[in-house]
Amino acid sequence: MIAKELNLTAWRCVETEGIPPKKNKTSLKCFTESKIKVLIKQMPTETLTDQQIDQYRRNGFVNGGLVLDEATIDTLRTEVLRVIDDRDNPDAPQPVSLRNLSKSDDAPIWQIVNIFESSSPFRELINHQQIVNMAAQLSGAQELRVWHDQIQYKPKTLGGRLHWHQDSPLWPTLQPKHEQISAWVALDDADMDNGCMYMVPGSHQWGNQQPFLQEMPHGVAPPDTFEGKPVYTVMCPVKKGHVHFHHSLTWHGSGTNTSSRPRRAVAIHFMSENTTYDASGNHSMKPFVTVSDGEKLVGDAFPLVWTNGSKAKKEVS
Ligand SMILES: O=C(O)CCC(=O)C(=O)O
C-alpha cells in the first residue's frame, strides 16, 4: 500500500493505491429519445472480490471497476445535454428537478434529479445488472430500490466545489441512516483537475455528523482528528465508465473543475428493504411518497431493481 501526502490547495489529500491506511445549456446534437438505440452491454466483471467488499466495509467506499462500454457512455453523455436543452420543452418528459446546485453562475454544478424519468438510457442504467449486483453485495440488502438518481455535471473551467457532507442526513425523509448506498458512475474521467470526489475512510461508522460538516469552512479539508479519531482525506479519481460506491454516512465532497474537460457523472442512490419513510422530514422526492409515516418506503416512484440475488421484476405496490 502506498500512501503519500499531496500538496493541493484547499484539500489535504492522501493518495492511495489499494486500501487506505487503517489509522488513521451547452448544446451538442439534440436527439429525440426514440432515435437513440441503447444497448447497455454487460462488461466482464459481474461481482466484486472479497477484498473490495472488505475495503467497502472498512472505509465506506470502494471503486467497483468498469461497467459501461464506450458507446453507452457516449449515449448517456448526449442524454445529459439533451435533457438540459429540453428543460423548457413541454413535450419532453422532465426529471424531478434540474438546477444549478451551487447557486453561483461563476461556479456551476448542474444537478439533475431523476434523469431516469426523462431518459430511457438512464432508465436502463438504474437497472444495470452489474451495478445493482455490486450494490447488493456491498450493502448485504435483500432488496434494493432506487431512492433517486442524480447527475452532477461540472462544466469545464468553471465547475464548482461540493462541500463536505454525508448523504443520508440530507435525506430527512429516510430512516435509518445507514441503510442506503450510492453507485457513482463517471461519464468522463474524473480526477483532481476536473472535480473528482474525496472521501474520509471509516467515517461511515461515526454516525450523523452532518451538523459538524455543514459548519466547516468551505474549501478546506476536515481537521486532522475528529472526536479522537484520525481523519484522512482520500482522493477518489474514477475513470469514465467505472463505478464507485459509497455508504450513505461516508464523509465526502468534490473539488472544482479547473480543467478544459467537463466532469459528468451520475449517482444512483439505492435504499435497502429496511428503509422506512419519515414524514417529519422534507426532500424533493417527498411529493412522490405514497406510504404512511414509519412504513417501508416502496412505490412506483422508487423502482425495485434487485431482490434476493436476482434482478427485480416490476413491482406492484
Ligand atoms: O458528483 C459529485 O461531485 C458528488 C456526488 C455526491 O455527493 C453523491 O453522489 O453523494
The ligand as an SDF file (V2000), in Angstrom:
LIG
                    3D

 10  9  0  0  0  0  0  0  0  0999 V2000
  -20.7240   14.2150   -8.0310 O   0  0  0  0  0  0  0  0  0  0  0  0
  -20.2100   14.7860   -7.0460 C   0  0  0  0  0  0  0  0  0  0  0  0
  -19.2970   15.5740   -7.1560 O   0  0  0  0  0  0  0  0  0  0  0  0
  -20.6980   14.4740   -5.6400 C   0  0  0  0  0  0  0  0  0  0  0  0
  -21.7490   13.4330   -5.6280 C   0  0  0  0  0  0  0  0  0  0  0  0
  -22.2570   13.1110   -4.2740 C   0  0  0  0  0  0  0  0  0  0  0  0
  -22.0770   13.8180   -3.3160 O   0  0  0  0  0  0  0  0  0  0  0  0
  -23.0090   11.8760   -4.1030 C   0  0  0  0  0  0  0  0  0  0  0  0
  -23.2120   11.1340   -5.0840 O   0  0  0  0  0  0  0  0  0  0  0  0
  -23.4020   11.5800   -2.9740 O   0  0  0  0  0  0  0  0  0  0  0  0
  1  2  2  0
  2  3  1  0
  2  4  1  0
  4  5  1  0
  5  6  1  0
  6  7  2  0
  6  8  1  0
  8  9  2  0
  8 10  1  0
M  END
$$$$
